[in-house]
Amino acid sequence: MLPKNVEILNSIRGQLLVAMPQSEDDGFKKAVILMCQHDNEAAMGLVVNKILPHLDLNSLRSKLQLDPAFFDGDLPIFAGGPVESGRGFVLHSADQMLPDSLPLGDDMAMSSNLSMINEIAAGTGPCHHRIMLGYAGWDKGQLEAELREGLWFHVSASQDLIFTTPPEHLWERCFAQAGFNAATLSPRPGSA
């Protein structure tokens, strides 16, 4: 477990929520989630390190009957979370915004507009992007309870961390950013 002095902030919107090794939920093992909402009513985020097998931009574009992909047709699609797995989101750098883009800090945003996927497929989209299906969600007080139980910790998010770290290394890199080695942490709470 992390030391008791790790502070739980009132809102972790715009930060990365990182699963602790003792997570028993297969869907969230080694998950890293960018928090898009965290307030008194609910919490919502996008898992940024789980690629959907056998789905890329070309196949998604075909299913949605969107414009042909001229660039990055083999771009992977991410599993944003278990809630509404057919609903699409684009996490992207803030260098290109649409009217419905939700800013997540100074340099990132989230959009659910299909126009953003078309722009990415045409090679005119934002510099950095991840297309996701589904999201992670918590009811009022649920995430706070999980944080108190030590199932998650949070670290600062950045474009570099999210978009340039290979997804399979992001979980360990978040631990390193927090000053921990994930390999040395016990998978059981209260164990050493």
N, CA, C and O of each residue as an XYZ file, in Angstrom:
768
protein
N       0.837     -1.184      0.000
C       0.000      0.000      0.000
C       0.879      1.245      0.000
O       2.034      1.216      0.425
N       0.303      2.330     -0.486
C       1.014      3.599     -0.456
C       1.015      4.140      0.966
O       0.142      3.789      1.761
N       1.972      4.983      1.294
C       2.002      5.570      2.631
C       0.713      6.321      2.943
O       0.038      6.808      2.036
N       0.373      6.415      4.228
C      -0.851      7.079      4.657
C      -0.850      8.567      4.329
O      -1.914      9.186      4.300
N       0.321      9.159      4.079
C       0.370     10.590      3.822
C       0.028     10.954      2.381
O       0.090     12.131      2.024
N      -0.338      9.964      1.529
C      -0.776     10.270      0.176
C      -2.160     10.901      0.305
O      -3.106     10.274      0.780
N      -2.252     12.161     -0.132
C      -3.454     12.939      0.075
C      -4.511     12.645     -0.990
O      -4.196     12.538     -2.174
N      -5.753     12.518     -0.563
C      -6.867     12.395     -1.490
C      -7.426     13.791     -1.683
O      -7.946     14.393     -0.744
N      -7.322     14.307     -2.899
C      -7.782     15.645     -3.193
C      -9.295     15.671     -3.368
O      -9.914     14.643     -3.644
N      -9.891     16.864     -3.203
C     -11.324     16.998     -3.421
C     -11.698     16.603     -4.838
O     -12.700     15.916     -5.037
N     -10.929     17.013     -5.812
C     -11.197     16.638     -7.192
C      -9.888     16.258     -7.861
O      -8.877     16.950     -7.736
N      -9.932     15.150     -8.569
C      -8.739     14.719     -9.307
C      -8.972     14.810    -10.812
O      -8.313     14.124    -11.593
N      -9.908     15.655    -11.210
C     -10.175     15.892    -12.630
C      -8.883     16.356    -13.303
O      -8.186     17.230    -12.789
N      -8.572     15.762    -14.457
C      -7.364     16.113    -15.184
C      -6.121     15.367    -14.724
O      -5.040     15.565    -15.280
N      -6.259     14.513    -13.718
C      -5.133     13.716    -13.231
C      -5.300     12.257    -13.668
O      -6.355     11.847    -14.153
N      -4.239     11.504    -13.481
C      -4.288     10.077    -13.796
C      -4.588      9.281    -12.529
O      -3.932      9.448    -11.501
N      -5.581      8.425    -12.623
C      -5.949      7.512    -11.561
C      -5.285      6.184    -11.904
O      -5.485      5.658    -12.999
N      -4.498      5.636    -10.981
C      -3.684      4.453    -11.261
C      -4.094      3.320    -10.320
O      -4.146      3.497     -9.103
N      -4.385      2.152    -10.903
C      -4.791      0.991    -10.111
C      -3.617      0.458     -9.307
O      -2.502      0.342     -9.816
N      -3.877      0.139     -8.060
C      -2.870     -0.487     -7.211
C      -2.771     -1.975     -7.567
O      -3.708     -2.538     -8.134
N      -1.644     -2.612     -7.239
C      -1.457     -4.028     -7.602
C      -2.515     -4.967     -7.035
O      -2.756     -6.026     -7.612
N      -3.153     -4.611     -5.922
C      -4.130     -5.511     -5.315
C      -5.505     -5.454     -5.966
O      -6.426     -6.128     -5.503
N      -5.668     -4.675     -7.022
C      -6.951     -4.606     -7.711
C      -7.375     -5.991     -8.178
O      -6.630     -6.665     -8.890
N      -8.572     -6.417     -7.778
C      -9.075     -7.746     -8.141
C      -9.993     -7.701     -9.346
O     -10.394     -8.750     -9.849
N     -10.329     -6.529     -9.814
C     -11.208     -6.361    -10.966
C     -10.380     -6.520    -12.239
O      -9.531     -5.679    -12.533
N     -10.620     -7.590    -12.994
C      -9.843     -7.857    -14.203
C      -9.871     -6.683    -15.181
O      -8.880     -6.426    -15.866
N     -10.978     -5.982    -15.251
C     -11.095     -4.847    -16.160
C     -10.219     -3.673    -15.778
O      -9.928     -2.818    -16.614
N      -9.791     -3.619    -14.512
C      -8.985     -2.495    -14.052
C      -7.593     -2.889    -13.579
O      -6.884     -2.059    -13.009
N      -7.181     -4.147    -13.801
C      -5.808     -4.536    -13.447
C      -4.835     -3.692    -14.250
O      -4.922     -3.628    -15.476
N      -3.916     -3.052    -13.562
C      -2.889     -2.198    -14.165
C      -3.487     -1.078    -15.024
O      -2.856     -0.623    -15.978
N      -4.686     -0.641    -14.690
C      -5.340      0.431    -15.453
C      -4.798      1.794    -15.055
O      -4.470      2.049    -13.896
N      -4.714      2.665    -16.064
C      -4.395      4.078    -15.869
C      -5.542      4.850    -16.503
O      -5.834      4.680    -17.686
N      -6.193      5.701    -15.712
C      -7.408      6.382    -16.148
C      -7.221      7.893    -16.054
O      -6.886      8.415    -14.991
N      -7.436      8.591    -17.160
C      -7.431     10.050    -17.130
C      -8.805     10.492    -16.652
O      -9.814     10.184    -17.287
N      -8.850     11.207    -15.548
C     -10.114     11.632    -14.967
C     -10.652     12.857    -15.705
O      -9.998     13.899    -15.763
N     -11.850     12.717    -16.266
C     -12.492     13.784    -17.036
C     -13.536     14.519    -16.208
O     -13.851     15.675    -16.491
N     -14.068     13.866    -15.198
C     -15.032     14.472    -14.282
C     -14.795     13.882    -12.907
O     -14.569     12.680    -12.766
N     -14.848     14.731    -11.897
C     -14.796     14.262    -10.515
C     -15.365     15.388     -9.666
O     -14.692     16.378     -9.381
N     -16.622     15.213     -9.267
C     -17.290     16.246     -8.482
C     -18.169     15.574     -7.433
O     -18.049     14.374     -7.187
N     -19.052     16.354     -6.819
C     -19.900     15.823     -5.746
C     -20.949     14.837     -6.226
O     -21.545     14.130     -5.413
N     -21.189     14.774     -7.534
C     -22.231     13.906     -8.060
C     -21.714     12.584     -8.622
O     -22.355     11.547     -8.455
N     -20.565     12.614     -9.283
C     -20.071     11.400     -9.945
C     -18.622     11.590    -10.365
O     -18.045     12.666    -10.212
N     -18.052     10.521    -10.898
C     -16.695     10.571    -11.445
C     -16.702      9.789    -12.756
O     -17.385      8.774    -12.896
N     -15.914     10.298    -13.721
C     -15.842      9.667    -15.036
C     -14.434      9.830    -15.556
O     -13.820     10.883    -15.387
N     -13.913      8.779    -16.195
C     -12.580      8.861    -16.765
C     -12.425      7.914    -17.935
O     -13.299      7.093    -18.214
N     -11.287      8.044    -18.619
C     -10.980      7.216    -19.774
C      -9.721      6.405    -19.504
O      -8.675      6.965    -19.175
N      -9.822      5.088    -19.644
C      -8.655      4.218    -19.496
C      -7.746      4.504    -20.694
O      -8.185      4.403    -21.840
N      -6.502      4.857    -20.442
C      -5.606      5.289    -21.522
C      -4.526      4.266    -21.874
O      -3.651      4.550    -22.693
N      -4.578      3.078    -21.264
C      -3.512      2.111    -21.536
C      -4.003      0.713    -21.907
O      -3.246     -0.251    -21.792
N      -5.245      0.585    -22.346
C      -5.781     -0.732    -22.730
C      -6.244     -0.682    -24.189
O      -7.261     -0.062    -24.502
N      -5.505     -1.328    -25.061
C      -5.842     -1.361    -26.486
C      -6.857     -2.476    -26.737
O      -6.732     -3.580    -26.207
N      -7.864     -2.165    -27.555
C      -8.836     -3.185    -27.953
C      -8.203     -4.064    -29.024
O      -7.744     -3.554    -30.046
N      -8.170     -5.383    -28.806
C      -7.594     -6.250    -29.835
C      -8.490     -6.291    -31.067
O      -9.714     -6.218    -30.960
N      -7.882     -6.405    -32.212
C      -8.586     -6.591    -33.482
C      -9.470     -5.410    -33.873
O     -10.436     -5.584    -34.616
N      -9.152     -4.206    -33.380
C      -9.907     -3.034    -33.795
C      -8.928     -1.887    -34.023
O      -8.135     -1.549    -33.143
N      -8.993     -1.298    -35.203
C      -8.155     -0.149    -35.516
C      -9.012      0.916    -36.183
O     -10.214      0.728    -36.368
N      -8.390      2.037    -36.542
C      -9.128      3.152    -37.122
C      -9.835      2.750    -38.410
O     -10.973      3.159    -38.639
N      -9.183      1.958    -39.252
C      -9.831      1.534    -40.499
C     -11.110      0.744    -40.232
O     -12.141      1.010    -40.849
N     -11.054     -0.217    -39.327
C     -12.248     -1.033    -39.063
C     -13.327     -0.211    -38.360
O     -14.512     -0.398    -38.636
N     -12.948      0.690    -37.463
C     -13.920      1.555    -36.791
C     -14.561      2.496    -37.812
O     -15.775      2.699    -37.809
N     -13.741      3.057    -38.669
C     -14.233      3.971    -39.692
C     -15.241      3.267    -40.593
O     -16.262      3.848    -40.962
N     -14.954      2.024    -40.944
C     -15.842      1.242    -41.793
C     -17.173      0.968    -41.081
O     -18.238      1.111    -41.682
N     -17.113      0.577    -39.811
C     -18.330      0.289    -39.039
C     -19.206      1.530    -38.900
O     -20.433      1.437    -38.944
N     -18.577      2.688    -38.732
C     -19.332      3.933    -38.540
C     -19.653      4.636    -39.853
O     -20.306      5.680    -39.860
N     -19.193      4.062    -40.967
C     -19.392      4.624    -42.293
C     -18.872      6.065    -42.366
O     -19.560      6.975    -42.831
N     -17.634      6.236    -41.891
C     -16.980      7.538    -41.925
C     -16.100      7.638    -43.165
O     -15.937      6.666    -43.903
N     -15.545      8.800    -43.383
C     -14.637      9.015    -44.509
C     -13.470      8.041    -44.437
O     -13.094      7.613    -43.346
N     -12.886      7.681    -45.591
C     -11.727      6.773    -45.587
C     -10.562      7.361    -44.790
O     -10.367      8.576    -44.749
N      -9.805      6.485    -44.169
C      -8.625      6.924    -43.413
C      -7.443      7.047    -44.370
O      -7.014      6.058    -44.964
N      -6.918      8.267    -44.518
C      -5.762      8.491    -45.376
C      -4.463      8.333    -44.602
O      -3.426      8.013    -45.184
N      -4.514      8.553    -43.308
C      -3.335      8.449    -42.462
C      -3.680      7.606    -41.246
O      -4.825      7.609    -40.793
N      -2.717      6.894    -40.722
C      -2.874      6.135    -39.474
C      -4.072      5.193    -39.480
O      -4.754      5.066    -38.463
N      -4.343      4.532    -40.599
C      -5.460      3.608    -40.660
C      -5.343      2.461    -39.682
O      -6.350      1.893    -39.258
N      -4.103      2.113    -39.319
C      -3.900      1.026    -38.365
C      -3.784      1.540    -36.929
O      -3.365      0.804    -36.035
N      -4.153      2.796    -36.713
C      -4.137      3.390    -35.374
C      -5.001      2.546    -34.434
O      -6.163      2.291    -34.751
N      -4.466      2.104    -33.280
C      -5.261      1.262    -32.382
C      -6.405      2.060    -31.741
O      -6.340      3.280    -31.589
N      -7.436      1.327    -31.381
C      -8.565      1.883    -30.648
C      -8.444      1.368    -29.214
O      -8.149      0.194    -28.992
N      -8.672      2.246    -28.255
C      -8.497      1.904    -26.845
C      -9.831      1.584    -26.182
O     -10.877      2.104    -26.570
N      -9.773      0.720    -25.177
C     -10.941      0.419    -24.342
C     -10.978      1.490    -23.259
O     -10.253      1.402    -22.268
N     -11.812      2.487    -23.446
C     -11.891      3.600    -22.499
C     -12.485      3.213    -21.159
O     -12.339      3.946    -20.182
N     -13.150      2.075    -21.100
C     -13.742      1.594    -19.860
C     -14.947      0.723    -20.137
O     -15.367      0.592    -21.287
N     -15.516      0.121    -19.090
C     -16.590     -0.851    -19.266
C     -17.986     -0.249    -19.446
O     -18.920     -0.967    -19.802
N     -18.142      1.042    -19.209
C     -19.458      1.669    -19.300
C     -19.699      2.146    -20.732
O     -18.833      2.788    -21.327
N     -20.857      1.839    -21.279
C     -21.244      2.245    -22.631
C     -20.121      1.974    -23.629
O     -19.607      2.898    -24.260
N     -19.748      0.720    -23.765
C     -18.598      0.346    -24.587
C     -18.771      0.647    -26.074
O     -17.811      0.519    -26.834
N     -19.942      1.033    -26.500
C     -20.145      1.430    -27.887
C     -20.055      2.931    -28.095
O     -20.147      3.410    -29.225
N     -19.878      3.669    -27.023
C     -19.805      5.131    -27.104
C     -18.355      5.559    -27.304
O     -17.463      5.108    -26.584
N     -18.125      6.424    -28.279
C     -16.770      6.821    -28.617
C     -16.346      8.156    -28.033
O     -17.147      9.076    -27.867
N     -15.053      8.228    -27.726
C     -14.428      9.448    -27.220
C     -13.071      9.599    -27.892
O     -12.442      8.613    -28.277
N     -12.636     10.824    -28.024
C     -11.285     11.090    -28.501
C     -10.598     11.926    -27.445
O     -11.028     13.037    -27.136
N      -9.530     11.385    -26.896
C      -8.657     12.143    -26.007
C      -7.598     12.749    -26.912
O      -6.982     12.036    -27.703
N      -7.376     14.063    -26.807
C      -6.464     14.694    -27.761
C      -5.750     15.896    -27.164
O      -6.147     16.439    -26.133
N      -4.688     16.291    -27.845
C      -3.969     17.501    -27.452
C      -4.864     18.696    -27.767
O      -5.727     18.629    -28.643
N      -4.646     19.784    -27.043
C      -5.505     20.966    -27.156
C      -5.120     21.865    -28.321
O      -5.633     22.979    -28.421
N      -4.237     21.419    -29.201
C      -3.864     22.235    -30.352
C      -4.996     22.324    -31.368
O      -4.970     23.187    -32.246
N      -5.972     21.458    -31.263
C      -7.150     21.529    -32.127
C      -8.371     21.192    -31.286
O      -8.452     20.123    -30.681
N      -9.308     22.113    -31.259
C     -10.504     21.938    -30.443
C     -11.746     22.052    -31.322
O     -11.755     22.796    -32.303
N     -12.780     21.317    -30.968
C     -14.096     21.452    -31.574
C     -14.993     22.163    -30.559
O     -14.645     22.234    -29.380
N     -16.130     22.683    -30.990
C     -17.006     23.384    -30.034
C     -17.391     22.548    -28.818
O     -17.597     23.097    -27.736
N     -17.493     21.221    -28.978
C     -17.874     20.377    -27.843
C     -16.678     19.802    -27.086
O     -16.869     19.037    -26.140
N     -15.459     20.146    -27.475
C     -14.271     19.615    -26.787
C     -14.241     20.109    -25.345
O     -14.442     21.292    -25.071
N     -13.990     19.190    -24.443
C     -13.912     19.497    -23.016
C     -12.445     19.611    -22.623
O     -11.727     18.612    -22.665
N     -11.976     20.807    -22.241
C     -10.573     20.943    -21.817
C     -10.295     20.118    -20.560
O     -11.101     20.083    -19.631
N      -9.144     19.462    -20.552
C      -8.682     18.692    -19.394
C      -7.301     19.215    -19.028
O      -6.296     18.568    -19.321
N      -7.244     20.347    -18.409
C      -5.972     21.003    -18.131
C      -5.610     21.919    -19.284
O      -6.450     22.236    -20.126
N      -4.357     22.343    -19.316
C      -3.909     23.307    -20.322
C      -3.619     22.697    -21.684
O      -3.723     23.383    -22.701
N      -3.260     21.423    -21.721
C      -2.761     20.881    -22.983
C      -3.497     19.672    -23.526
O      -3.054     19.081    -24.511
N      -4.625     19.279    -22.905
C      -5.385     18.129    -23.387
C      -6.873     18.424    -23.351
O      -7.331     19.315    -22.636
N      -7.622     17.655    -24.140
C      -9.071     17.795    -24.183
C      -9.689     16.456    -24.566
O      -8.998     15.526    -24.980
N     -11.001     16.387    -24.416
C     -11.754     15.206    -24.785
C     -12.906     15.658    -25.674
O     -13.531     16.688    -25.423
N     -13.176     14.878    -26.711
C     -14.287     15.164    -27.604
C     -15.045     13.885    -27.870
O     -14.466     12.799    -27.883
N     -16.349     14.015    -28.083
C     -17.153     12.856    -28.471
C     -17.787     13.089    -29.840
O     -18.724     12.386    -30.220
N     -17.289     14.054    -30.566
C     -17.813     14.415    -31.870
C     -17.158     13.560    -32.960
O     -15.932     13.470    -33.022
N     -17.970     12.932    -33.819
C     -17.435     12.104    -34.897
C     -16.558     12.902    -35.856
O     -15.708     12.328    -36.538
N     -16.754     14.215    -35.917
C     -15.926     15.053    -36.791
C     -14.451     14.953    -36.420
O     -13.583     15.036    -37.289
N     -14.168     14.777    -35.140
C     -12.780     14.670    -34.703
C     -12.152     13.391    -35.266
O     -10.990     13.404    -35.671
N     -12.905     12.289    -35.295
C     -12.380     11.044    -35.863
C     -12.132     11.224    -37.356
O     -11.119     10.753    -37.874
N     -13.040     11.895    -38.050
C     -12.838     12.178    -39.474
C     -11.586     13.005    -39.700
O     -10.832     12.733    -40.635
N     -11.346     14.007    -38.865
C     -10.160     14.850    -39.011
C      -8.887     14.047    -38.766
O      -7.889     14.237    -39.462
N      -8.915     13.157    -37.790
C      -7.756     12.303    -37.519
C      -7.505     11.383    -38.711
O      -6.364     11.215    -39.141
N      -8.578     10.784    -39.245
C      -8.444      9.881    -40.388
C      -7.915     10.609    -41.621
O      -7.216     10.017    -42.444
N      -8.249     11.893    -41.748
C      -7.795     12.686    -42.893
C      -6.394     13.248    -42.688
O      -5.818     13.836    -43.603
N      -5.850     13.070    -41.496
C      -4.519     13.600    -41.211
C      -4.514     15.068    -40.836
O      -3.457     15.699    -40.816
N      -5.691     15.625    -40.536
C      -5.781     17.042    -40.181
C      -6.174     17.245    -38.722
O      -6.463     18.369    -38.311
N      -6.187     16.191    -37.952
C      -6.605     16.269    -36.553
C      -5.510     16.796    -35.652
O      -4.466     17.240    -36.132
N      -5.738     16.752    -34.352
C      -4.749     17.227    -33.383
C      -3.460     16.405    -33.450
O      -3.461     15.262    -33.905
N      -2.366     17.005    -32.990
C      -1.057     16.327    -33.024
C      -1.079     14.990    -32.290
O      -0.548     13.994    -32.782
N      -1.693     14.975    -31.121
C      -1.747     13.760    -30.297
C      -3.202     13.380    -30.090
O      -4.053     14.243    -29.876
N      -3.487     12.077    -30.155
C      -4.861     11.632    -29.975
C      -4.917     10.136    -29.652
O      -4.037      9.356    -30.017
N      -5.979      9.784    -28.960
C      -6.322      8.381    -28.710
C      -7.825      8.263    -28.848
O      -8.581      8.994    -28.206
N      -8.251      7.340    -29.688
C      -9.674      7.085    -29.874
C     -10.059      5.949    -28.943
O      -9.364      4.936    -28.862
N     -11.182      6.127    -28.234
C     -11.574      5.167    -27.212
C     -13.042      4.819    -27.314
O     -13.862      5.628    -27.749
N     -13.357      3.618    -26.912
C     -14.749      3.189    -26.809
C     -15.032      2.873    -25.348
O     -14.305      2.110    -24.713
N     -16.097      3.468    -24.823
C     -16.483      3.259    -23.435
C     -15.757      4.193    -22.495
O     -14.864      4.940    -22.896
N     -16.157      4.138    -21.233
C     -15.529      4.948    -20.194
C     -15.666      4.252    -18.842
O     -16.417      3.287    -18.696
N     -14.938      4.753    -17.875
C     -15.038      4.261    -16.499
C     -15.870      5.266    -15.716
O     -15.660      6.473    -15.836
N     -16.803      4.784    -14.927
C     -17.667      5.686    -14.182
C     -17.903      5.216    -12.763
O     -17.872      4.019    -12.476
N     -18.140      6.173    -11.880
C     -18.402      5.904    -10.474
C     -19.582      6.756    -10.023
O     -19.712      7.909    -10.434
N     -20.432      6.198     -9.187
C     -21.526      6.956     -8.590
C     -20.991      7.855     -7.484
O     -19.822      7.773     -7.107
N     -21.844      8.692     -6.985
C     -21.497      9.624     -5.909
C     -20.840      8.883     -4.734
O     -21.422      7.952     -4.178
N     -19.638      9.302     -4.368
C     -18.921      8.744     -3.224
C     -18.206      7.432     -3.475
O     -17.381      7.027     -2.657
N     -18.492      6.750     -4.582
C     -17.897      5.433     -4.845
C     -16.389      5.515     -5.051
O     -15.647      4.718     -4.478
N     -15.929      6.461     -5.853
C     -14.493      6.582     -6.090
C     -13.761      6.991     -4.819
O     -12.675      6.485     -4.538
N     -14.344      7.899     -4.053
C     -13.708      8.317     -2.792
C     -13.528      7.126     -1.851
O     -12.500      7.010     -1.184
N     -14.525      6.242     -1.799
C     -14.426      5.037     -0.962
C     -13.302      4.136     -1.463
O     -12.546      3.588     -0.662
N     -13.185      3.977     -2.784
C     -12.119      3.147     -3.343
C     -10.742      3.752     -3.093
O      -9.775      3.021     -2.876
N     -10.645      5.074     -3.120
C      -9.373      5.733     -2.802
C      -9.000      5.501     -1.337
O      -7.840      5.233     -1.025
N      -9.983      5.603     -0.442
C      -9.711      5.364      0.991
C      -9.289      3.915      1.235
O      -8.485      3.645      2.127
N      -9.832      2.976      0.440
C      -9.473      1.556      0.582
C      -8.088      1.258      0.017
O      -7.575      0.152      0.189
N      -7.480      2.232     -0.655
C      -6.146      2.030     -1.216
C      -6.146      1.279     -2.531
O      -5.136      0.672     -2.884
N      -7.260      1.301     -3.276
C      -7.316      0.602     -4.555
C      -6.720      1.433     -5.692
O      -6.388      0.891     -6.746
N      -6.584      2.735     -5.485
C      -6.087      3.657     -6.504
C      -5.165      4.686     -5.873
O      -5.221      4.928     -4.667
N      -4.316      5.289     -6.694
C      -3.629      6.519     -6.325
C      -3.640      7.395     -7.564
O      -3.998      6.931     -8.647
N      -3.255      8.648     -7.423
C      -3.309      9.538     -8.581
C      -2.010     10.311     -8.723
O      -1.330     10.616     -7.743
N      -1.684     10.620     -9.982
C      -0.491     11.395    -10.326
C      -0.882     12.433    -11.374
O      -1.943     12.348    -11.991
N      -0.016     13.397    -11.557
C      -0.256     14.422    -12.569
C      -0.243     13.809    -13.959
O       0.537     12.904    -14.254
N      -1.116     14.317    -14.794
C      -1.173     13.864    -16.182
C      -0.430     14.856    -17.064
O      -0.362     16.045    -16.754
N       0.121     14.363    -18.156
C       0.762     15.226    -19.148
C       0.644     14.570    -20.514
O       0.478     13.356    -20.628
N       0.734     15.404    -21.553
C       0.731     14.859    -22.910
C       1.842     13.844    -23.092
O       1.629     12.771    -23.657
N       3.034     14.187    -22.608
C       4.173     13.293    -22.768
C       3.892     11.934    -22.139
O       4.115     10.896    -22.761
N       3.410     11.946    -20.926
C       3.150     10.691    -20.221
C       2.103      9.858    -20.950
O       2.295      8.656    -21.131
N       1.015     10.463    -21.366
C      -0.082      9.720    -21.978
C       0.199      9.334    -23.427
O      -0.033      8.188    -23.814
N       0.693     10.269    -24.229
C       0.770     10.033    -25.669
C       2.100      9.464    -26.158
O       2.151      8.904    -27.253
N       3.173      9.588    -25.385
C       4.450      9.058    -25.874
C       4.911      7.805    -25.147
O       5.791      7.097    -25.637
N       4.338      7.524    -23.997
C       4.680      6.288    -23.291
C       3.907      5.132    -23.934
O       2.689      5.223    -24.087
N       4.588      4.055    -24.312
C       3.851      2.904    -24.843
C       2.802      2.455    -23.814
O       3.104      2.373    -22.624
N       1.583      2.167    -24.263
C       0.509      1.813    -23.317
C       0.888      0.711    -22.339
O       0.479      0.748    -21.179
N       1.666     -0.271    -22.795
C       2.022     -1.393    -21.924
C       3.016     -1.007    -20.830
O       3.252     -1.794    -19.913
N       3.607      0.199    -20.909
C       4.551      0.664    -19.883
C       4.007      1.814    -19.050
O       4.673      2.271    -18.121
N       2.813      2.284    -19.365
C       2.280      3.470    -18.695
C       2.025      3.244    -17.213
O       2.303      4.130    -16.404
N       1.507      2.088    -16.840
C       1.214      1.798    -15.434
C       2.492      1.893    -14.591
O       2.505      2.559    -13.555
N       3.564      1.230    -15.034
C       4.827      1.263    -14.295
C       5.409      2.678    -14.262
O       5.968      3.096    -13.248
N       5.280      3.418    -15.374
C       5.818      4.777    -15.428
C       5.092      5.700    -14.449
O       5.707      6.594    -13.869
N       3.795      5.489    -14.264
C       3.044      6.286    -13.282
C       3.561      6.020    -11.872
O       3.695      6.949    -11.077
N       3.850      4.766    -11.558
C       4.421      4.444    -10.253
C       5.774      5.132    -10.095
O       6.065      5.705     -9.046
N       6.595      5.074    -11.136
C       7.914      5.710    -11.075
C       7.774      7.218    -10.872
O       8.540      7.814    -10.115
N       6.803      7.836    -11.542
C       6.577      9.269    -11.369
C       6.200      9.600     -9.926
O       6.536     10.670     -9.420
N       5.498      8.669     -9.265
C       5.113      8.868     -7.871
C       6.232      8.475     -6.903
O       6.092      8.646     -5.692
N       7.339      7.951     -7.432
C       8.468      7.586     -6.587
C       8.439      6.166     -6.075
O       9.107      5.847     -5.091
N       7.670      5.303     -6.729
C       7.558      3.909     -6.299
C       7.969      2.968     -7.419
O       7.920      3.322     -8.597
N       8.374      1.766     -7.034
C       8.643      0.704     -7.988
C       7.486     -0.277     -7.869
O       7.341     -0.939     -6.841
N       6.657     -0.380     -8.912
C       5.468     -1.232     -8.868
C       5.826     -2.686     -8.552
O       5.048     -3.391     -7.911
N       6.991     -3.131     -8.997
C       7.384     -4.530     -8.790
C       7.628     -4.851     -7.320
O       7.542     -6.015     -6.926
N       7.928     -3.851     -6.505
C       8.223     -4.110     -5.092
C       7.002     -3.961     -4.187
O       7.086     -4.239     -2.991
N       5.863     -3.525     -4.744
C       4.664     -3.358     -3.933
C       3.945     -4.678     -3.769
O       3.913     -5.492     -4.693
N       3.377     -4.893     -2.617
C       2.650     -6.122     -2.348
C       1.292     -6.090     -3.041
O       0.629     -5.053     -3.060
N       0.872     -7.231     -3.615
C      -0.436     -7.291     -4.242
C      -1.565     -7.403     -3.234
O      -2.733     -7.380     -3.621
N      -1.244     -7.525     -1.936
C      -2.266     -7.616     -0.902
C      -2.139     -6.426      0.046
O      -1.040     -6.112      0.503
N      -3.271     -5.756      0.346
C      -3.199     -4.630      1.262
C      -2.722     -5.068      2.638
O      -3.115     -6.125      3.132
N      -1.884     -4.261      3.247
C      -1.396     -4.550      4.579
C      -0.237     -5.528      4.622
O       0.247     -5.847      5.708
N       0.226     -6.016      3.474
C       1.338     -6.967      3.434
C       2.624     -6.240      3.107
O       2.611     -5.164      2.509
N       3.713     -6.825      3.497
C       5.017     -6.248      3.175
C       5.853     -7.225      2.408
O       6.989     -6.916      2.047
